[in-house]
Amino acid sequence: VAEATLLEQSQRLIRTERIYRALQSVSADKAGLRVLADALSRELACPVLICERATGGTWTGGDDPDADVRTAVREQRGRLRAGVMASNLDDGRRVLMTTLPTHSDALLVCLPRPEGKPDLILLQHAATVCALGISQALLTIEHERRARAELLAQILDGHVHSSAIRGHLLGCGVDPATA
């Protein structure tokens, strides 16, 4: 019994480490959050989505879940166990939802397979990683926005030489011909 418990704890620790390592894949766009959700899906062995509470749609810009799942996310009702809310759908499927720390408008949604039982502790770790991933992406986006606003102000004030403007705009991903 002790060996089995030790093996289970060891496996959980390895999976937890891989969940946190998935945070390294996050970039400052929705594609980075999709990569994170895909990595978490592999670790939890079932589809994982980062959903908006209000609409039930995804944060990641991918395909939205089906209508039953979106409704479950919007209504957020069900049994609460270990910080995870479980809701049963009419077709027999389950939806597991947990809040994301620091992002009250988002939920981590897990769609376990009928034969599978995701580890609820790992699901909590996944929610923490998602919250960190969203925060990291939002900080990067805000940093880029501020840098570009400063560049625009410098261009409008005449502090950037006209010959250098094209290079700056291209570096920001802006086509100078249409800017």
JOQUI-V692052 format. One record per pair of residues at least 4 apart in sequence whose ideal C-beta (glycine too) atoms are under 6 Angstrom apart, sorted by sequence separation. I is the first residue (numbers start at 1). J is the second residue. D is the distance in whole Angstrom. If there is no record, write none. Layout:
# JOQUI-V692052
I & J & D
I & J & D
This chain:
# JOQUI-V692052
40 & 44 & 6
44 & 48 & 6
58 & 62 & 5
65 & 69 & 4
89 & 93 & 5
112 & 116 & 5
160 & 164 & 6
27 & 32 & 3
51 & 56 & 6
52 & 57 & 5
65 & 70 & 6
80 & 85 & 5
118 & 123 & 6
154 & 159 & 4
155 & 160 & 5
160 & 165 & 6
169 & 174 & 4
174 & 179 & 5
26 & 32 & 4
41 & 47 & 5
58 & 64 & 6
88 & 94 & 6
100 & 106 & 5
112 & 118 & 5
154 & 160 & 5
41 & 48 & 4
51 & 58 & 6
57 & 64 & 5
78 & 85 & 5
79 & 86 & 5
169 & 176 & 5
40 & 48 & 4
78 & 86 & 5
86 & 94 & 6
87 & 95 & 5
100 & 108 & 6
110 & 118 & 6
49 & 58 & 5
50 & 59 & 4
78 & 87 & 4
25 & 35 & 5
26 & 36 & 5
50 & 60 & 6
86 & 96 & 6
97 & 107 & 5
98 & 108 & 5
155 & 165 & 6
166 & 176 & 5
169 & 179 & 6
25 & 36 & 6
37 & 48 & 5
84 & 96 & 5
85 & 97 & 5
97 & 109 & 5
37 & 50 & 6
110 & 123 & 6
22 & 36 & 6
56 & 70 & 3
84 & 98 & 5
96 & 110 & 4
72 & 87 & 4
83 & 98 & 6
49 & 65 & 6
22 & 39 & 4
56 & 73 & 4
151 & 168 & 6
56 & 74 & 5
94 & 112 & 6
108 & 127 & 4
68 & 89 & 5
51 & 73 & 5
108 & 130 & 5
37 & 60 & 6
72 & 95 & 5
19 & 43 & 5
148 & 172 & 6
18 & 43 & 6
98 & 123 & 6
34 & 60 & 4
69 & 95 & 6
33 & 60 & 4
100 & 127 & 5
15 & 43 & 6
34 & 62 & 5
103 & 131 & 5
98 & 127 & 5
102 & 131 & 5
30 & 60 & 5
100 & 130 & 5
101 & 131 & 5
30 & 61 & 4
100 & 131 & 4
103 & 134 & 5
73 & 107 & 6
84 & 120 & 5
82 & 120 & 4
84 & 123 & 6
83 & 124 & 6
59 & 106 & 6
53 & 105 & 5
53 & 107 & 6
51 & 107 & 5
51 & 109 & 5
49 & 109 & 4
48 & 110 & 5
46 & 110 & 6
47 & 111 & 4
46 & 111 & 6
46 & 112 & 5
46 & 113 & 5
46 & 116 & 6
45 & 116 & 6
46 & 118 & 6
44 & 118 & 5
50 & 130 & 5
40 & 126 & 5
36 & 133 & 5
19 & 125 & 5
23 & 129 & 5
15 & 122 & 6
19 & 126 & 6
26 & 133 & 4
16 & 125 & 5
20 & 129 & 6
23 & 132 & 6
28 & 137 & 5
19 & 129 & 6
23 & 133 & 6
26 & 136 & 5
26 & 137 & 6
28 & 140 & 3
28 & 141 & 5
